C-alpha cells in the first residue's frame, strides 16, 4: 500500500515540474482520497489558494435528477461544476489542470469534464 502512495507522489512531482499556475491562469489541483474528492485553484507565483471545492461542501439533495450519476463519480461531477462556478466568480476562464499523479479516468475525468462544461478551458 505504501508503495502505491509513493509512486503517486513521484508522478505528481514529475507533473509539477512541468506546470505552474499564475494569477491569470491558475492551477486546478485535484486530490482524491478513499472517501472524498477535493479541487483547488492555486496561484503558484505567490503561493495563494484562490478557490476551494470538495464533496464535503455539497449538500445531499433530496431529489435526484434523472440520468444523474451516483456515488463518487457523481460527487466528482458536482465538485467540478462547483469549482467552475467559483472560478467564473473570480473572473477566471482558463486553468492548468493538475491531476495530482492520479490516472485520468473515473472521478478525475468526471471532475475535469464537468469543469469544462461549467465554462473552464484547459
Buried (B, 14 or more C-beta within 10 A) or exposed (E): EEEEEEEBEEBBEEBBEEEBBEEEBBBBBBBBEEEBBBBBBBBBEEEEEBBBBBBEEBEEEEEEEEEEBEEBBBBBBBBBBBBBBBBBEEEBEEBBBBBBBBEEEEBBBBBBEBBBEBEBEB
